[in-house]
C-alpha cells in the first residue's frame, strides 16, 4: 500500500490487480474513499475481493512508535498490517 500525501492518493497491489483511491485522514481516522481497481482476469479465488472489500471498511489506523509499521483497523480490530521497506 502506498500513500501519496502530496497527491492525496492511495494505491497498491491486491494480488492480481492494482487499486487506487482517495484517503480521507483526520486524526487517527481513515476512510479510503472511492477505491477502484484494474480488471485483469485473475484465478486467485476470492482473496482479492476479500482484501479490497476489507480495505473499504477500514476506519482507523495506527503507526508504530518507530514509524515502520502501519496497522489498518475496523474500529478497534486490527485488520491489516504493513511494514515499511
C-alpha positions in Angstrom: 0.0 0.0 0.0 1.3 3.4 -0.9 0.0 6.7 0.5 0.9 9.8 -1.6 0.3 12.8 0.7 1.1 15.3 -2.0 -1.4 14.0 -4.4 -3.8 12.7 -1.7 -3.9 9.3 -3.3 -3.6 5.7 -2.1 -2.6 2.8 -4.3 -1.3 -0.7 -4.1 -1.3 -4.2 -5.5 -4.1 -6.6 -4.4 -2.6 -9.8 -5.6 -3.6 -9.6 -9.3 -4.9 -6.1 -9.8 -3.7 -2.6 -8.9 -6.0 -0.5 -6.8 -6.3 3.2 -6.2 -8.4 5.7 -4.3 -8.6 8.8 -2.2 -7.7 8.7 1.5 -9.6 10.8 4.0 -7.4 11.2 7.1 -8.4 13.0 10.2 -6.5 12.4 13.5 -6.4 8.6 13.7 -9.5 8.1 11.5 -9.0 6.8 7.9 -11.5 6.3 5.2 -10.4 5.0 1.8 -13.0 6.7 -0.4 -13.8 5.6 -4.0 -11.4 2.7 -4.2 -11.1 1.4 -7.8 -9.1 -1.4 -9.3 -7.9 -2.6 -12.7 -9.9 -5.5 -14.0 -7.3 -8.2 -15.0 -8.7 -11.7 -15.2 -7.4 -13.5 -12.1 -7.6 -17.0 -10.8 -6.9 -16.3 -7.1 -10.3 -17.4 -5.8 -11.9 -14.6 -3.9 -8.8 -13.4 -1.9 -8.5 -10.2 -3.8 -12.2 -9.4 -3.4 -11.9 -10.0 0.4 -8.9 -7.8 0.5 -10.5 -4.9 -1.4 -13.8 -5.2 0.5 -12.0 -5.1 3.8 -9.9 -2.2 2.7 -13.0 -0.2 2.0 -14.3 -0.9 5.6 -11.2 0.5 7.3 -12.0 3.4 9.5 -8.9 3.9 11.7 -5.1 3.4 11.6 -2.1 3.4 13.9 1.6 3.8 13.3 4.1 2.0 15.5 6.4 4.2 17.6 9.4 3.5 15.3 7.3 4.6 12.3 7.9 1.3 10.5 4.5 -0.4 10.9 1.1 0.7 9.7 -1.9 -1.0 11.1 -5.3 -0.6 9.5 -8.3 -1.1 11.7 -12.1 -1.5 11.7 -13.0 0.2 14.9 -10.5 -1.3 17.4 -9.8 -4.5 15.5 -6.5 -4.7 13.5 -7.4 -6.0 10.0 -4.2 -5.3 8.0 -0.6 -4.7 9.0 2.1 -3.3 6.7 5.8 -3.0 7.3 7.8 -0.1 5.7 10.6 -1.4 3.4 
